Amino acid sequence: MVPVLAQRAEAVRRYVEETGLPFNVLVDESREVVKAYGVWHRAGLDAWNIARPAVFLIAPDGSIRYSFVGTSQREFPSHAEILARIDTLGPPAS
């Protein structure tokens, strides 16, 4: 799992240091990744130039096996739903 954050690198660096995240984070300052996945939006009621909350589970072959795209900045799938979807994918290919 690699979270993608469409924010300034400095803000992400501070957040990672403060929270001690135990995984890598991809910083997408240019918004290229979020645009490629179709989750960037220029303006909304609650934010501008930002990505919609989204989860993509991508198989080793590059296929998207699960996706969730929120309609607002506060809409997310539950952790239980994400973990259940991961379990349906089976073990990673070696």
TIMIKE-649239 format. One line per field, with one value per residue: residue in one letter; x, y, z of N, C-alpha, C in turn; residue number from 1. Coordinates in nm, 3 decimals, always signed. Each point is the difference from the previous one (the first is absolute). Layout:
! TIMIKE-649239
r: [A ...]
nc1: [X ...]
nc2: [Y ...]
nc3: [Z ...]
cac1: [X ...]
cac2: [Y ...]
cac3: [Z ...]
cc1: [X ...]
cc2: [Y ...]
cc3: [Z ...]
k: [NUM ...]
This chain:
! TIMIKE-649239
r: [M V P V L A Q R A E A V R R Y V E E T G L P F N V L V D E S R E V V K A Y G V W H R A G L D A W N I A R P A V F L I A P D G S I R Y S F V G T S Q R E F P S H A E I L A R I D T L G P P A S]
nc1: [+0.085 -0.031 -0.022 -0.087 +0.082 -0.106 +0.116 +0.036 +0.118 +0.018 -0.124 +0.023 +0.118 -0.056 -0.102 +0.084 +0.077 -0.107 -0.045 +0.121 -0.056 -0.044 -0.034 +0.038 +0.018 -0.084 +0.086 -0.120 +0.104 +0.039 -0.054 +0.113 +0.032 -0.045 +0.059 +0.108 -0.027 -0.011 +0.081 +0.071 -0.025 -0.029 -0.131 -0.026 -0.103 +0.081 +0.041 +0.124 +0.019 -0.088 +0.039 -0.095 -0.053 +0.103 -0.042 +0.119 -0.047 +0.132 -0.034 +0.088 -0.103 -0.031 -0.077 -0.101 +0.018 +0.014 -0.108 +0.031 -0.095 +0.039 -0.118 +0.052 +0.062 -0.122 -0.005 +0.005 +0.057 -0.067 +0.078 -0.112 -0.063 +0.094 +0.007 -0.132 +0.010 +0.093 -0.076 -0.091 +0.106 +0.009 +0.093 +0.099 +0.009 +0.072]
nc2: [-0.117 +0.092 +0.077 +0.065 +0.100 +0.065 +0.013 +0.112 -0.025 +0.127 +0.021 -0.080 +0.056 +0.116 -0.031 -0.048 +0.106 +0.079 -0.073 +0.003 +0.038 -0.126 +0.087 -0.026 +0.126 -0.001 +0.099 +0.047 +0.082 -0.062 -0.089 -0.043 -0.058 +0.096 +0.077 -0.079 +0.000 +0.123 +0.027 +0.072 +0.104 +0.089 -0.013 +0.011 -0.046 -0.105 +0.015 +0.039 -0.037 -0.097 -0.110 -0.066 -0.029 -0.081 -0.122 -0.040 -0.122 +0.003 -0.093 -0.097 -0.046 +0.087 -0.108 +0.082 -0.054 +0.121 +0.074 +0.105 +0.082 +0.079 +0.045 -0.016 +0.099 -0.027 -0.042 -0.104 -0.105 -0.090 -0.002 -0.041 +0.092 +0.088 -0.038 +0.003 +0.113 +0.039 -0.051 +0.061 +0.080 -0.057 -0.094 +0.087 +0.024 -0.112]
nc3: [+0.000 -0.089 +0.104 -0.075 +0.029 -0.047 +0.064 +0.058 -0.051 +0.025 -0.038 -0.103 -0.022 +0.032 -0.079 -0.090 +0.022 -0.001 -0.100 -0.054 -0.113 +0.009 -0.095 -0.123 -0.039 -0.103 -0.017 -0.028 +0.019 -0.109 +0.081 -0.053 +0.116 +0.079 -0.091 -0.003 +0.130 -0.050 +0.102 -0.086 +0.077 -0.094 +0.015 +0.128 +0.066 +0.013 -0.126 -0.032 -0.127 +0.015 +0.058 -0.063 +0.118 -0.016 -0.029 -0.044 -0.018 -0.021 -0.088 +0.026 -0.071 +0.097 +0.010 -0.011 +0.121 +0.050 -0.004 +0.069 -0.043 +0.099 +0.039 +0.122 +0.059 +0.040 -0.124 +0.079 -0.061 +0.067 +0.106 +0.059 -0.072 +0.024 +0.128 -0.003 -0.067 +0.086 +0.097 -0.078 +0.006 +0.117 +0.018 +0.024 -0.129 -0.009]
cac1: [-0.085 +0.070 -0.094 +0.039 -0.051 +0.010 +0.028 +0.140 +0.093 +0.035 -0.113 -0.003 +0.116 -0.032 -0.104 +0.062 +0.085 -0.084 -0.082 +0.083 -0.058 +0.091 +0.005 +0.037 -0.107 +0.033 -0.043 -0.042 -0.019 -0.043 -0.133 +0.000 -0.054 -0.143 -0.068 +0.001 -0.102 -0.131 -0.056 +0.031 -0.102 +0.048 -0.069 -0.118 -0.054 +0.085 +0.142 +0.035 +0.127 +0.026 -0.051 -0.109 +0.049 -0.011 +0.079 +0.014 +0.082 +0.057 +0.066 +0.136 -0.002 -0.042 -0.146 -0.069 -0.087 -0.103 +0.013 -0.099 +0.024 -0.098 -0.060 +0.036 +0.126 -0.024 -0.055 +0.103 -0.046 +0.046 +0.120 -0.044 -0.029 +0.128 +0.068 -0.075 +0.033 +0.138 -0.006 -0.054 +0.099 +0.091 +0.140 +0.072 +0.075 +0.145]
cac2: [+0.117 +0.128 +0.112 +0.111 +0.124 +0.110 +0.115 +0.044 -0.095 +0.043 -0.032 -0.145 -0.036 +0.033 -0.094 -0.132 +0.008 +0.016 -0.118 -0.119 -0.101 -0.113 -0.039 +0.107 +0.083 +0.064 +0.140 +0.033 +0.145 +0.043 -0.059 -0.089 -0.132 +0.009 +0.028 -0.124 -0.090 +0.064 +0.041 +0.141 +0.097 +0.138 +0.074 -0.063 +0.075 -0.010 +0.008 +0.028 -0.057 -0.109 -0.131 -0.059 -0.118 -0.117 -0.119 -0.091 -0.117 -0.029 -0.131 +0.007 +0.016 +0.137 +0.014 +0.052 -0.107 +0.063 +0.146 +0.079 +0.144 +0.075 +0.118 +0.115 -0.020 -0.076 -0.131 -0.104 -0.135 -0.038 -0.084 -0.139 -0.025 -0.006 -0.125 -0.111 -0.001 -0.050 -0.146 -0.069 +0.000 -0.113 +0.036 +0.062 -0.091 +0.007]
cac3: [+0.000 -0.002 -0.011 -0.087 +0.055 -0.095 +0.084 -0.005 +0.063 +0.135 +0.088 +0.015 +0.082 +0.141 +0.045 +0.018 +0.119 +0.119 +0.026 -0.002 -0.090 -0.020 -0.141 -0.092 -0.054 -0.126 -0.004 -0.136 -0.005 -0.133 -0.017 -0.117 +0.033 +0.030 -0.127 -0.078 +0.056 -0.011 +0.129 +0.025 -0.041 +0.010 +0.105 +0.059 +0.112 +0.119 -0.030 -0.140 -0.047 +0.094 -0.043 +0.078 +0.073 -0.087 +0.030 -0.112 +0.026 -0.131 -0.004 -0.055 -0.145 -0.030 -0.010 +0.118 +0.049 +0.083 +0.007 +0.072 -0.016 +0.078 -0.062 +0.083 +0.071 +0.123 -0.033 -0.012 +0.036 +0.133 +0.003 -0.013 -0.141 -0.073 +0.036 -0.059 -0.143 -0.012 +0.022 -0.117 -0.106 +0.019 +0.030 -0.111 -0.088 +0.026]
cc1: [+0.089 -0.105 +0.058 -0.064 +0.027 +0.015 +0.146 +0.087 +0.032 -0.111 -0.007 +0.116 -0.028 -0.102 +0.060 +0.087 -0.083 -0.075 +0.082 -0.058 +0.099 +0.009 +0.037 -0.124 +0.050 -0.056 -0.025 -0.030 -0.055 -0.141 -0.007 -0.064 -0.150 -0.080 -0.009 -0.107 -0.139 -0.061 +0.031 -0.121 +0.049 -0.064 -0.122 -0.049 +0.094 +0.149 +0.020 +0.137 +0.045 -0.055 -0.118 +0.059 -0.023 +0.089 -0.001 +0.087 +0.045 +0.079 +0.140 +0.004 -0.047 -0.149 -0.057 -0.102 -0.112 +0.022 -0.116 +0.038 -0.111 -0.053 +0.027 +0.128 -0.016 -0.052 +0.114 -0.064 +0.051 +0.128 -0.038 -0.028 +0.129 +0.072 -0.071 +0.030 +0.141 +0.001 -0.052 +0.101 +0.095 +0.142 +0.065 +0.074 +0.148 +0.078]
cc2: [+0.123 +0.110 +0.108 +0.125 +0.112 +0.130 +0.040 -0.095 +0.039 -0.033 -0.150 -0.046 +0.025 -0.100 -0.137 -0.001 +0.005 -0.128 -0.129 -0.110 -0.111 -0.047 +0.122 +0.072 +0.060 +0.141 +0.037 +0.150 +0.047 -0.048 -0.093 -0.135 +0.008 +0.035 -0.127 -0.098 +0.063 +0.046 +0.145 +0.084 +0.140 +0.074 -0.078 +0.085 +0.002 +0.011 +0.041 -0.059 -0.116 -0.130 -0.039 -0.117 -0.123 -0.112 -0.085 -0.116 -0.050 -0.130 +0.017 +0.018 +0.138 +0.020 +0.051 -0.104 +0.053 +0.150 +0.060 +0.145 +0.073 +0.120 +0.126 -0.034 -0.082 -0.141 -0.099 -0.136 -0.033 -0.083 -0.146 -0.034 -0.012 -0.131 -0.121 -0.010 -0.052 -0.151 -0.074 -0.007 -0.119 +0.049 +0.066 -0.105 +0.013 -0.012]
cc3: [+0.000 -0.014 -0.090 +0.059 -0.098 +0.078 -0.016 +0.081 +0.144 +0.100 +0.027 +0.089 +0.148 +0.055 +0.028 +0.124 +0.128 +0.035 +0.004 -0.088 -0.029 -0.146 -0.085 -0.051 -0.131 +0.002 -0.146 -0.009 -0.133 -0.033 -0.122 +0.029 +0.025 -0.125 -0.085 +0.048 +0.004 +0.129 +0.036 -0.037 +0.032 +0.117 +0.047 +0.116 +0.119 -0.029 -0.146 -0.030 +0.088 -0.059 +0.087 +0.080 -0.087 +0.050 -0.127 +0.046 -0.136 +0.009 -0.059 -0.152 -0.043 -0.011 +0.132 +0.043 +0.089 -0.007 +0.078 -0.024 +0.073 -0.076 +0.080 +0.076 +0.127 -0.025 -0.028 +0.021 +0.140 -0.011 -0.020 -0.147 -0.081 +0.030 -0.060 -0.150 -0.024 +0.015 -0.122 -0.114 +0.010 +0.023 -0.121 -0.082 +0.028 -0.127]
k: [1 2 3 4 5 6 7 8 9 10 11 12 13 14 15 16 17 18 19 20 21 22 23 24 25 26 27 28 29 30 31 32 33 34 35 36 37 38 39 40 41 42 43 44 45 46 47 48 49 50 51 52 53 54 55 56 57 58 59 60 61 62 63 64 65 66 67 68 69 70 71 72 73 74 75 76 77 78 79 80 81 82 83 84 85 86 87 88 89 90 91 92 93 94]
